[in-house]
Amino acid sequence: MSPAGTGRCFRRLVLVPGLLLVAVFLGLGVWQVQRLAWKTALIARVEAGLAADPVAAPGPADWPALRADSDEYRRISVTGRYLPGADVLVQAVTQRGPGFWVMTPFETQAGWRLLVNRGFVPADRRAAEDRPLPGGDRTVAGLLRMSQPGGGFLRRNDPAGGRWFSRDTAAIGATLRLGLAAPYFLDAERAGDGLPLGGLTVVSFRNSHLSYALTWFALAGGLAVLLVRVRRAPERDR
């Protein structure tokens, strides 16, 4: 094959996949821009919800329409009573160290039930006497949190063995035989200094989509410049 033919073959081998990669990098950059817009709107919604007054906890008629993107981290309140003798401890790691979330069933005045995360107890304070249950009717306020099915990282919930690694409302509700129970749970706000200690939910969203988008666009631009130089190289050689 002549040198000119070899050069054309080489350019095809480089330019065709190179152009495909440029298109892929541009697509990934556009996707990250779209993700940036979604994440920015999500953060704005959550921050507005955290600053708002609590609204009534969604009842059974509202459950099918609940979505994490639009409903999680809203401040809600509910009135009713805790059901005694049915706490479930879910392993947790918090700013206070390792321990457990205390998940307690709550019966509303309307008759349906939901799980309330009453707060955190350290690993050495998990006994029933360390997490006394308030009696009588009361109003509980906090954050609406969607169910966390399955378990934690590399660890699955074991309802039969009483080992819980995530706040799976469906599985916990079935284990406790709660009947008509909400598909979400309420993260209770802090009330006093005793245990369980509420209000430890950390609401933070990582937002690196802009840097990701710039990275993909930079890769696309750099590769495009390189392909142009490869395409023009034979002309300079002649």
C-alpha positions in Angstrom: 0.0 0.0 0.0 1.3 3.5 -0.9 2.1 6.0 1.9 -1.0 8.0 0.8 -3.2 5.0 1.1 -1.7 4.1 4.5 -2.4 7.6 5.7 -6.0 7.5 4.6 -6.5 4.2 6.3 -5.0 5.5 9.5 -7.2 8.6 9.4 -10.3 6.5 9.1 -9.3 4.2 12.0 -8.8 7.3 14.1 -11.4 9.7 12.9 -14.5 7.5 12.9 -14.3 6.2 16.5 -12.9 9.6 17.6 -16.0 11.3 16.3 -18.2 8.8 18.0 -16.4 9.5 21.3 -16.9 13.2 20.8 -20.6 12.6 20.4 -20.7 10.4 23.5 -18.8 13.0 25.6 -21.2 15.8 24.4 -24.2 13.6 25.3 -22.8 12.9 28.7 -22.2 16.6 29.2 -25.8 17.5 28.3 -27.1 14.8 30.6 -25.1 16.3 33.5 -26.5 19.7 32.7 -30.0 18.2 32.9 -29.1 16.5 36.2 -27.8 19.8 37.5 -31.2 21.5 36.8 -33.0 18.6 38.5 -30.7 18.6 41.6 -30.9 22.4 42.0 -34.7 22.3 41.9 -34.7 19.4 44.4 -32.4 21.3 46.8 -34.6 24.4 46.5 -37.8 22.4 47.2 -36.3 20.6 50.2 -35.0 23.8 51.7 -38.4 25.5 51.3 -40.0 22.5 52.9 -37.7 22.5 55.9 -38.5 26.1 56.5 -42.3 25.7 56.2 -44.7 24.9 59.0 -45.7 21.3 59.3 -48.7 20.0 57.3 -51.0 17.1 58.1 -49.4 13.7 57.5 -50.7 12.2 54.2 -53.5 9.7 54.8 -54.4 6.6 52.8 -56.0 8.5 50.0 -52.7 10.3 49.3 -50.4 7.4 49.5 -50.5 6.3 45.8 -49.3 9.7 44.7 -46.4 10.0 47.1 -43.0 10.4 45.4 -39.5 10.8 46.8 -38.7 13.7 44.5 -41.7 15.8 45.4 -42.6 14.7 49.0 -39.6 13.5 50.9 -38.3 15.8 53.7 -41.6 17.7 53.9 -42.4 18.7 57.5 -45.5 16.9 58.6 -47.4 16.3 61.9 -49.8 13.7 63.1 -52.0 13.3 66.2 -52.7 10.0 67.9 -50.9 7.6 70.2 -47.9 5.3 70.2 -48.6 1.6 70.3 -46.8 0.0 73.3 -44.5 -2.9 73.2 -43.6 -2.9 69.5 -40.4 -0.9 69.1 -38.0 -2.0 66.3 -34.4 -1.0 66.5 -32.6 -0.2 63.2 -28.8 0.0 63.1 -27.6 3.5 62.6 -24.4 5.5 62.4 -24.8 9.2 63.3 -22.8 12.2 64.4 -23.3 10.8 67.9 -21.6 7.5 66.9 -23.1 4.0 66.2 -26.4 2.9 67.7 -30.0 2.4 66.7 -33.0 4.3 65.4 -36.1 3.6 67.5 -39.0 2.9 65.1 -42.3 2.9 66.9 -45.8 2.3 65.4 -48.2 5.2 65.9 -52.0 5.0 65.5 -53.6 8.2 64.2 -57.0 9.5 65.3 -58.3 8.5 61.9 -57.4 4.9 62.6 -54.6 4.3 60.2 -51.0 3.7 61.3 -47.5 4.8 60.5 -44.0 4.2 61.8 -42.3 7.0 63.7 -38.6 7.2 64.1 -38.5 8.5 67.6 -34.8 9.1 67.5 -31.4 7.6 68.2 -30.1 5.6 71.1 -26.4 4.6 71.5 -25.5 0.9 71.2 -25.1 0.6 75.0 -28.5 2.3 75.7 -30.8 0.1 73.7 -32.7 -1.4 76.7 -36.5 -0.6 76.9 -36.0 1.4 80.1 -33.6 3.7 78.2 -36.2 4.6 75.6 -39.4 5.2 77.5 -42.6 5.4 75.4 -44.8 8.5 75.9 -48.4 7.6 76.7 -51.7 9.1 75.8 -52.7 11.2 72.8 -50.0 13.5 71.4 -49.0 15.4 68.3 -45.7 14.4 66.7 -44.0 16.6 64.1 -41.0 15.8 61.9 -39.9 15.0 58.4 -41.6 12.7 55.9 -39.2 10.0 54.8 -39.8 7.4 52.2 -39.3 3.7 52.9 -35.9 2.2 52.6 -36.5 -1.3 51.4 -34.0 -4.2 51.4 -31.4 -3.3 54.0 -28.0 -1.6 54.2 -24.8 -1.9 52.3 -24.1 -5.6 51.8 -26.5 -6.4 54.7 -30.1 -7.4 54.2 -32.8 -7.0 56.8 -33.5 -10.1 58.8 -37.1 -9.7 60.2 -37.1 -13.2 61.7 -33.9 -12.6 63.6 -34.8 -9.1 64.6 -31.9 -7.5 62.7 -32.7 -4.4 60.8 -30.3 -2.3 58.7 -32.7 0.0 56.9 -36.1 1.6 57.7 -38.2 -0.6 55.5 -41.7 0.4 56.3 -43.4 -2.5 54.5 -41.3 -5.2 56.1 -41.4 -3.7 59.6 -45.2 -3.1 59.2 -45.7 -6.7 58.2 -43.5 -8.0 61.0 -45.5 -6.0 63.6 -48.8 -6.8 61.8 -49.8 -3.1 61.7 -52.5 -3.6 59.0 -53.3 -0.3 57.2 -49.9 1.4 57.5 -48.3 4.3 55.6 -45.6 3.6 53.0 -43.4 6.3 54.6 -42.2 7.0 58.1 -41.9 10.2 60.2 -38.5 11.3 61.4 -39.5 12.9 64.7 -38.1 16.3 65.7 -36.1 16.7 68.8 -38.2 16.9 72.0 -36.2 17.3 75.1 -32.7 15.9 76.0 -33.7 12.4 76.9 -33.5 9.3 74.8 -34.4 8.5 72.1 -32.7 11.6 70.7 -34.7 13.0 67.7 -33.8 15.6 65.1 -30.5 14.0 64.0 -31.5 13.7 60.3 -28.8 15.2 58.1 -30.3 16.8 55.0 -27.5 17.2 52.6 -27.3 16.7 48.8 -24.1 16.4 46.9 -24.2 18.6 43.8 -21.2 18.0 41.6 -23.1 17.9 38.3 -21.6 21.2 37.0 -18.0 20.0 37.4 -19.0 16.7 35.8 -20.6 18.5 32.8 -17.5 20.8 32.4 -15.3 17.7 32.5 -17.3 15.9 29.7 -17.4 19.0 27.5 -13.6 19.6 28.0 -13.0 16.0 26.9 -15.2 16.4 23.9 -13.4 19.7 23.0 -9.9 18.3 23.5 -10.7 15.2 21.4 -12.2 17.3 18.7 -9.1 19.5 18.5 -6.9 16.4 18.3 -9.0 14.9 15.5 -8.8 18.2 13.5 -5.0 18.0 13.8 -5.0 14.4 12.7 -7.2 15.3 9.7 -4.9 18.2 8.6 -1.6 16.5 9.2 -1.3 14.9 5.7 -1.9 18.3 4.1 1.0 19.8 5.9 3.1 16.8 5.1 2.4 17.3 1.3 
